[in-house]
């Protein structure tokens, strides 16, 4: 899953964790940054007991921090018949995932009309770490640019119009379509 900050990716992660356990599981990422208030089980942050970015075989940088994914963990989930969902907005990491998983990889772009200013304002209301938010806002279009430059590689686009239930409906319809081999 790829998308700009504030596009609804975190909402989808929570929905998969809360409602979609039988459909999919979130792939945790190791990160060199410290834990943020909104990090769920998707992030294994520097300082967490199981943090081991050096044990990851897919390592990339975003917003000045290092991130890592263990492909073996993804293979184990797939072997058990469960979709694996990872949020990755870095083209080198996406290319590595494509190299490792080939046709099993389904690229989804999550789009919203939120602007960088909207994102900054929303995070300010939440009292987020301003340095981290400013780094993300400065590179706000990076994920959208990845989509524009590689749109033929993407299999699906989800649209977040501000209504969470509509976004959740889109992802679960997509899971069902793949489960029933309609796609």
Protein Blocks (a to p, Z undefined) as FASTA:
>chain_A
ZZdehilmmmmmmmmmmmmmmmpccdddddfbdcdfklcfkbccehiaklcfklpcbdcd
eehiacdddfklmmmmmmnopacdddddbfklmmmmmmmnmmmpccdddddfbdfklmmm
mmmmnopafklmmmmmmmmmmmmmmmmmmmmmpmbdcddehiaklmmmmmmmmmmmmmno
pZZ
